[in-house]
């Protein structure tokens, strides 16, 4: 069984046991979405219609991000445009859950997405992943009856008790270890609540950059896939660097249909001149380069916060 199938079966198991629990549905979403990514990368890296260098890049998540992966699947893997758009929207939701956010969809949406993943991964419709019983169900399951009184006694009753030997008195345990552990857990919970409450509401309107690349200046890079709410409540970054392999469009407005002002090659440094705006599945940043101003998708930028 390959990695994609294992992740898909794990996601289906979690979905079967989740009910309407948002946390369990979020875990199921991560497994199902991860199975799709593994399947796409394995299929494209083995496609002989693609150049050798491009196939190698498809197998490496550091070289090929989700948007490029979907473009390649639409071109070489017959992925339809509606399915591509659904997967791209779900990727944003999966990113939110992966960074501590809560799953905001419903069970029906996730079931439809799971059906799409099964179809794309060629997972048989009649295959049913094993669903592990809950701990409560295992505890309530009655024990099997012994085949005979003699065999049950020989298996389940210690020899010393059958011979009439007095049973040893139960050893009394000290209550201290459990008390210390409970106190430590309470302290950790209090610290977590304090850190959560200290976060500024401003963090919900900031955008996040893509995966960091090495720069000459000692700057702190913020991953672009992180949602706006996951940025630290500090001042906005001053500069950023283009990381898209094919370059990045500088558009006249914060949406994909806006006119492109110019194409910024990979490695181009831009200056941040305004607050970010979230629209159409992207977090758009108002930037300037050589006197030209416009909007760029933050997923393809690496930000410097110093």
N, C-alpha and C positions, 0 to 999 in steps of 0.2 A: 504494500500500500504506500503510495507516494505522499509527500507532505501536504499537498493540496487536498487530497481525499481525507487525510486524517483531520485537518482543520475543519473541513466541511462537515464531517460526521460529528466532531465535537460541537460545532455551532448548532447543528440540528438537534443534538441531545440537549443542549442548553435551552434551545427554543421550546422543545417539548416539555421541559420542566419549569419554564419561566412563568407561565400564566400571564398576568398583567404586571409583574414586578419589573420596574424600569431598570433596576441594576442588573438583573439576570438577562433581560432583553438586550442591554448594552453589551454584556459579555458575549452573547450569541452573535450580535452584529459584528463584533471584532473578529470572531473566528470565521464567520462566513465571508466577510470582506477579505480577510487575509488569505482564505482559500482561493478566491478569485484572482488575487494578485499573483500567488504562486503559480496558478494554472496558466495565466496569461504569459508570465515570464518564461515558463518552461516551454510553452508552445512556440513563442516567437523566437527564442534562442535556438530552436531546432528547425525553424522554417528556412529551407534552402533557397527560397525566392529572395531572401534578404541578403545584403552584403555581409561578409564574415564579421567585419568590425561592428556593424550595427547589431548583429545577433549577439555578440559578446556584451554590448552595452545594454541590451534588453534584459540580460540576466543579472545585471548589477544595479541594485536600487540607488546607489550613489550617483550613477551616471544617467539613469532614466527614471524620471518621476512619473506620477500617475497620469498626468495629462498626455505626456509623450507616449506612455504605454497604451492609453486608450486610442490615441491617433493611429498607432501602429496596428492595433487590433482591428480598427475600422478599415484600414487599408489592406492588411494581409490576412486578417482572421474573420472577415465578413461580419463584424459586429455592427448591428444596426444603429442608426442615429438615435432613436428613442432609448434603446438600452444603454448606449454610451452616456446619454444625458442623465439617466437614472443612476448609473454607477457613479458618475461624477458628483451628483448631489449627495448620494449616500456617503461618498468619501469624506465630504465636509462634516457630516454628522458623525462618522466613525472617528475623525480627528478630534472632534469635541469630546467624545466619550473617552478616547485614549488619554486625553490630558485632564481627566478628572471631572468632566462635565456629565450631566445626566441625560440619559436617552429620552428624547422628547417626542419620538414617533409613537405609533401604536402597534399592537401585535399583528394586526392585519397587514400593515405596511411591511413589516419584517418577514412575514410569511410569504408575501409576494416576491420579496427580494431573495429569499431562500430558494423559492421555486426557480427564479432566473439563474441563480448560481448553480443549482443542480443541472439545469439544462446546458449552461455554458461549459460546465466541467464534465459533461457526459456521465453524470451520476445516475444510475438506473432508477426509474420511477418506482419500481417495486421494491427497491432496497430500503430496508428499515434499519437505521442505526440503533444499536442497543441502548436502551434507556436505563440507567442505573436507578434502582429504587432508592427513595429517600431514607435517611436514617430512621425516621419514625416508622416507615413501613417495614423496615427490616426488624425493628424492635417488636412490632406488633405481630409479626409472622409467627405462628405457632411452631414449636419444635416438632420434628418428625417423630412418630411413635416408634419405639423399638420393636424389633421383630419378635423378641421373646423376653420374658422377665429375666432369665438367666444371662442372656447376652447383654442386656442393658446394665445389669448390675456389674458384670465383668468389665464393662467399658467405662461407665460413668462414676462408679463409687470407688474411692481409694481403698487399697487393700487393708490399710490399718483400720479404717472404719468398719469394713465388713467383718474383720476379726474381733471387733468389740473393743479396740484400743481407744482410750479417752482422747477426744479431740483437744488440740492445743488451744489455749485461750487466745482470742483475737488480740493482736497487738494494737495498743492505743496510739493513734497518731497525734502529733503535735499540731495545734491549729496555726502556729506561727507562719510556716511557709505559705499557706494559702492567703493569710492576711497580708503578708508582705507583697505577694504578687498582685492582689486586688488593689492595694495602695498604689503600686507602681503603675497599674493600668489607669487608675483614676487621674494620676498626675499627668500621664501622657495624653489622656483625653482632654484635660484642662488646657494643656499647652497647645494642642491642635486647635481647639475652639478659639483660643486667644489669637493665634496666628491667622485664622480664617477671618475673624472679626476685624483684624487690623488692616485688611486689604481695602484700598480705596475704591469707591464706585467708579472712579475715572478709569480703572483698569478694564471696564467693560466696553469702553469706546476706543481702545487702542488697538492697533493691528499687529500682526506677527510676521516676521521674516522667514525666509526659507532656511534650509539646513546650512550651517555656517561653513565658510571657506576660509582658508588661511589668508591673512592680510599682514601687511608690514607693521601697521600700527597695533599696539596692544589693546584691541577693542573687544568687547563682549558681543558675540553674535547671538541673535534671537531666532529660533526656528520659524520659518514662514508658515508652516502648517499649523502652528499654534493659533487658537482662536483669539479674537480681540480681548476677551475677558481674561486670558492667561498672561497678558503682558504685565510686568511689574508696574506699580503706580508711581513711575518716575517721569522725568521729562522725556519728550519725544526724541528719537534718534536724529542726529544732524545729517549724517551721510549714509549712503547705501551703495552696494555694488551689484551689478546685473550678473545673474548666475545661469540664465537660460542658454542652452547650447546654441540654439539658432538665433539668438538675439531677442530683444524684448521691445514691443511696440510702446512708444510714448504717445498716448491718445489725448484728444482734446477734451474728453469728459470721462467720468468714472464708470464706463460700461464697455462691453466688448464690441458694440456696434458703432462706437464713436470713431471719428476719423483719426487715422494714425498721423501724428505730427512728424515722427521720424522713427527709425529703427535703431535701438541702442545695442551695439555689439556686446557679447559677453565680456565681463571685466570692466565695463564702463562704470565710473563712479558718478553718482548724482547727489544733489543736495535736497533734503526734505524741507519743503516750504509751507506745509499746512497739515491739518488734522486728517486722519484716514477716514474713508467712507466704505462701508460694506454693501456690495450690490452684486447680484448675479453670480453668487458663489465665490466671489473674490473680495479681498480687502484692498481697496485702491488707495495709493499714496500720491499726494500732490508733490511733484519733484521738479527740479530745474537742472538743466545741463547746457552750458555754453549759451546762456540767454534764452533757451527754449524751455517753455513750461508746459506741463501736461500731467497726465495720470498714468501710473504703472501698477500692474497687479503685484501685490506684496509677496506672493508665493514665489516669484522669480527674482527676489532681491534678498541680499544678505545685509543686515543693518548693523551699523556701528553705534554703540550707545555712549561712547566716551566723548 
